[in-house]
Amino acid sequence: MRDESEQGKHIGDSIRPLVAAKARLQKDKVSGEPILLYPEGLLQLNATGAEILRLCDGHHTFREIVVELARCHNTTPEALHEDVDEYLNNLYQHVLLEFQANPPS
């Protein structure tokens, strides 16, 4: 787990979230439900969580992710910003997500 001093920091709009190299987004072979698989275990995801993580490819900025989710769910980015920020920060704290400042080369 990451240092607790990093908790509560908001993700900058230009940050590019990326699922950590040790984690893999896939479907459970038995249930068909989305999961995030990592060496220490797995995290069962709901449809929204899986949708968010599919956009965490290191190419989309945090702002682009929020705007895309708002478009898909017929709401405003402002309505989703805080919840998406909290969700991604939680995954970051558990070292399942990385935050990149620059686009991948």
CORGIPE-V875311 format. One record per helix or strand of 3 or more residues. SS is the DSSP state (h for helix, s for strand). FROM is the first residue (numbers start at 1). LEN is the number of residues. Records with the same first field share a line. If there is no record, write none. Layout:
SS=FROM-LEN  FROM-LEN
//
This chain:
h=4-3  47-8  62-11  77-17
s=16-4  24-4  34-5  41-4  97-4
//
